[in-house]
Amino acid sequence: MYDVDIEAEACVLHCEVTNLVDEPARLTAWVTDRDALGYRELEFRAVSGEWFDPDGKAHDLGRNGCAEVADRYAEFIEEDLWQQIDAEHSAYAKPDNSDSR
């Protein structure tokens, strides 16, 4: 589950990634441009969300509110999700050198 902060709407959506494709470039594969250049696809669904009043108090967006915000900001949400996923992957890829002497 990923949290996406949408400041323009003063809300946070809790999103679940339902489909993820991250194909790296294969310079020797010339069947299609997608094979040669690589491609990324991501699908998500907004599971829940909150909006915040001027006092900072959280209120439930509800199913329809989540759907509306997710539809309006779909590209922003997808970009934010990719940033979070990439950060997770880079954290796993780095070796832990804390015990090196």
C-alpha positions in Angstrom: 0.0 0.0 0.0 1.3 3.4 -1.0 0.2 6.8 0.3 0.0 9.6 -2.3 -0.2 13.2 -1.0 -2.2 15.4 -3.3 -1.6 18.9 -1.9 -3.9 20.7 -4.4 -6.9 18.8 -2.9 -5.5 18.7 0.6 -5.9 15.0 0.7 -4.0 11.7 0.9 -5.0 8.6 -1.1 -4.0 5.1 -0.1 -3.3 3.3 -3.3 -2.7 -0.4 -4.2 -0.7 -1.3 -7.3 -2.7 -3.9 -9.1 -0.5 -4.3 -12.2 3.2 -3.5 -12.7 5.4 -4.0 -15.8 8.9 -2.7 -15.8 10.8 -4.0 -18.8 14.3 -2.8 -19.3 15.7 -1.9 -22.6 17.0 -4.8 -24.7 19.3 -3.2 -27.3 19.6 -6.5 -29.3 15.8 -6.9 -29.5 14.5 -5.1 -32.5 11.1 -6.7 -32.9 9.4 -3.5 -31.7 10.5 -0.1 -30.3 9.1 -1.1 -26.9 11.5 -4.1 -26.8 14.5 -2.1 -27.8 13.8 0.9 -25.6 12.0 -0.8 -22.7 8.7 0.2 -21.2 6.9 0.7 -17.9 3.2 0.3 -17.1 1.5 0.7 -13.8 -2.1 0.3 -12.8 -3.5 1.2 -9.4 -6.7 1.6 -7.4 -7.4 4.0 -4.7 -8.4 1.9 -1.7 -9.2 4.8 0.7 -8.3 8.4 1.4 -8.7 11.4 3.6 -9.1 15.1 3.1 -8.0 17.7 5.6 -9.9 20.7 6.6 -8.2 24.1 7.3 -7.6 23.0 10.9 -5.8 19.9 9.8 -8.5 17.5 10.9 -8.8 14.4 8.7 -12.1 13.4 7.1 -12.9 10.2 5.1 -13.1 10.8 1.3 -15.4 7.9 0.8 -15.5 5.6 -2.2 -16.8 8.2 -4.7 -14.4 10.9 -3.4 -11.5 8.6 -3.8 -12.6 7.6 -7.3 -13.0 11.3 -8.3 -9.6 12.4 -7.0 -7.9 9.3 -8.5 -9.4 10.0 -11.9 -8.5 13.7 -11.8 -4.9 13.2 -10.7 -4.2 9.8 -12.3 -1.0 10.9 -14.1 0.3 12.6 -10.9 -0.5 9.6 -8.8 1.2 7.2 -11.3 4.3 9.3 -11.3 4.4 9.5 -7.5 3.9 5.7 -7.3 6.8 5.1 -9.7 9.0 7.3 -7.5 8.1 5.3 -4.4 8.6 2.0 -6.2 11.9 3.1 -7.6 13.0 4.3 -4.1 12.1 0.9 -2.7 14.0 -1.0 -5.4 17.1 1.2 -5.0 17.0 0.6 -1.2 16.9 -3.1 -1.7 19.7 -3.0 -4.4 22.2 -1.2 -2.2 24.4 -3.5 -0.1 24.4 -2.9 3.6 27.9 -1.8 4.6 27.2 -1.1 8.2 29.2 -4.1 9.4 32.2 -3.6 7.2 35.5 -3.1 9.1 
